Amino acid sequence: MRKEARFLKANDQARSAIKQFLEAPDNELDGIIRSIRQNGNTLSNPLCKGIRFLLRMQEWVNGLLMRCGRLLAIKRMATTFKKKQH
């Protein structure tokens, strides 16, 4: 029972550590953790490539969201400016 509790705690800690730099559903993170454990605690080449792809996609989405946020802020400022002029 203690061994299982330690395993689950370690799995939760690993998942939390991965979430610091990669947003993904828990089941996908668990798959990454399981793959690393099965590969002697190292990243396999396919997994490494997959993680790089996910990180690039996440960076692209975050950049897109930032640009959209800036556009919305500019639009709000323009609307506020127009209202003040009337």
PyMOL commands that set and color helices and strands:
alter all, ss='L'
color gray80, all
select helices_A, chain A and resi 2-19+26-38+45-85
alter helices_A, ss='H'
color red, helices_A
deselect
rebuild
show_as cartoon
